[in-house]
Amino acid sequence: MMPWIKPVKQKDIKELDICNKKEGPLPLFDRMLANAPDLYEAFIPLQKAIVRTSISDDLREAMITFVSMKNGCEFCTNSHKEALEGYIDQLDVLNWLESYTENDMSEEWKAALRYAERLITKPAEVTKEDVKSLEACGYTTKEIAELNQIIAYTSYTNQLSIGLGL
């Protein structure tokens, strides 16, 4: 995959004085964002916070994969699909997520995916009832806020990826 702008080279990352915020080599997505160092530096804490939510790793990766798939971001869909496959034993993960309403997925996961789908496809139509359905499945106020952040963050990163040719 050839992005539309040049990513910052690994060897040049140290000069940007942001390498102390991330360990190891930066992935392509991060190196693309590093072209705007101040914005990238502001982005890093949110990126880390999304990983540290109380939402389980498998559900978080399912949400990110699902949202990326719905938003048409192939780069994010593929990279998070691989991560999700490391957490769950499911053949054809993308089809499984796409057909979530008809499969044997837990009601908690279905509720989270239903909420994600409404939020990304018809955000102005999301209602209090959508949140109440999450509560009915056992999600706490904190978890609902975290799910909302994961969905919105993923849509944001999808737009970044798509807009830069990833």
C-alpha positions in Angstrom: 0.0 0.0 0.0 1.4 3.3 -1.1 0.1 6.3 1.0 -0.6 9.6 -0.8 2.0 11.5 1.3 5.4 10.3 2.4 5.5 9.0 6.0 8.2 10.3 8.3 11.1 7.9 8.2 11.9 6.0 11.3 15.3 7.5 11.5 13.8 11.0 11.4 11.3 10.4 14.2 13.8 11.2 17.0 14.4 14.6 15.5 10.7 15.4 16.0 11.1 14.9 19.8 8.0 12.6 19.9 9.8 9.3 20.0 9.9 9.4 23.8 6.1 9.1 23.8 6.0 5.8 21.9 8.2 2.7 22.2 9.7 0.8 19.3 9.4 1.6 15.6 6.3 3.5 14.7 3.7 1.8 12.4 3.0 3.4 9.0 -0.2 5.1 10.3 1.7 6.9 13.1 4.5 7.9 10.7 1.9 9.5 8.5 0.5 11.5 11.4 4.0 12.5 12.5 4.1 14.8 9.4 2.2 17.2 11.7 4.2 16.7 14.9 2.1 18.9 17.2 -1.1 17.2 16.2 0.5 13.8 16.4 1.8 14.6 19.9 -1.7 15.6 21.0 -3.1 12.4 19.4 -0.8 10.0 21.3 -2.5 10.2 24.7 -6.0 9.5 23.2 -4.5 6.6 21.2 -3.1 5.1 24.5 -6.3 5.8 26.5 -8.4 3.9 24.0 -6.2 0.8 24.6 -6.5 1.2 28.4 -10.3 1.4 28.7 -12.1 -1.2 30.9 -13.6 -2.7 27.7 -12.1 -6.1 27.1 -9.4 -6.4 24.4 -11.5 -8.7 22.3 -14.6 -6.5 22.4 -12.5 -3.4 21.7 -10.8 -5.0 18.7 -14.2 -6.2 17.5 -15.7 -2.7 17.8 -12.7 -1.1 16.0 -12.8 -3.7 13.2 -16.6 -3.4 12.8 -16.5 0.4 12.7 -13.6 0.4 10.3 -15.4 -2.1 8.1 -18.6 0.0 8.1 -16.7 3.2 7.4 -15.0 1.5 4.4 -11.4 1.8 5.8 -9.7 -1.3 4.4 -6.3 -0.4 6.0 -7.8 -0.3 9.5 -10.2 -3.1 8.9 -7.4 -5.4 7.9 -5.0 -4.5 10.6 -7.6 -4.7 13.4 -9.1 -7.9 11.9 -5.7 -9.5 12.4 -5.6 -8.3 16.0 -9.1 -9.6 16.6 -8.2 -13.0 15.2 -5.6 -13.2 17.9 -8.3 -12.8 20.6 -11.2 -14.9 19.3 -11.5 -18.3 17.6 -13.8 -17.4 14.8 -13.7 -18.3 11.1 -14.3 -15.4 8.6 -14.3 -12.7 11.3 -15.5 -10.0 8.9 -18.6 -12.0 7.9 -19.2 -12.9 11.5 -19.2 -9.2 12.4 -21.3 -8.2 9.4 -24.0 -10.7 10.3 -23.8 -10.1 14.0 -27.6 -9.9 14.4 -28.1 -13.5 13.1 -25.1 -15.3 14.8 -24.4 -16.8 18.2 -22.5 -13.7 19.5 -23.3 -12.7 23.0 -26.2 -10.2 23.5 -23.7 -7.8 25.2 -21.6 -7.8 22.0 -24.6 -7.5 19.8 -25.9 -4.5 21.8 -22.5 -2.8 21.5 -22.3 -3.4 17.7 -25.9 -2.2 17.2 -25.0 1.0 19.1 -21.9 1.4 17.0 -23.8 0.8 13.8 -26.4 3.5 14.7 -23.8 6.0 15.8 -21.8 5.7 12.6 -24.6 5.4 10.1 -27.3 7.7 11.5 -25.7 9.6 14.4 -28.5 12.2 14.5 -31.0 9.3 15.2 -29.2 7.9 18.2 -31.5 8.2 21.2 -31.6 7.6 24.9 -33.2 4.2 24.2 -30.0 3.2 22.4 -28.0 3.8 25.6 -30.7 2.2 27.7 -30.3 -1.0 25.6 -26.6 -1.0 26.5 -27.5 -0.6 30.2 -30.1 -3.5 29.9 -27.2 -5.7 28.7 -25.2 -4.8 31.8 -22.9 -2.0 30.6 -22.1 0.6 33.2 -22.1 4.3 32.6 -18.3 4.3 32.4 -18.3 1.4 29.8 -21.0 3.2 27.7 -18.8 6.3 27.7 -15.8 4.2 26.7 -17.7 2.4 23.9 -18.8 5.8 22.6 -15.2 7.0 22.7 -13.9 3.8 20.9 -16.5 4.2 18.1 -15.9 8.0 17.6 -12.1 7.5 17.9 -12.2 4.7 15.3 -14.3 6.8 12.9 -11.8 9.7 13.3 -8.8 7.4 12.6 -10.6 5.9 9.7 -11.0 9.3 8.2 -7.3 10.0 8.8 -6.3 6.8 7.1 -8.6 7.1 4.2 -7.7 10.8 3.7 -4.0 10.1 3.5 -4.3 7.1 1.2 -3.8 4.2 3.6 
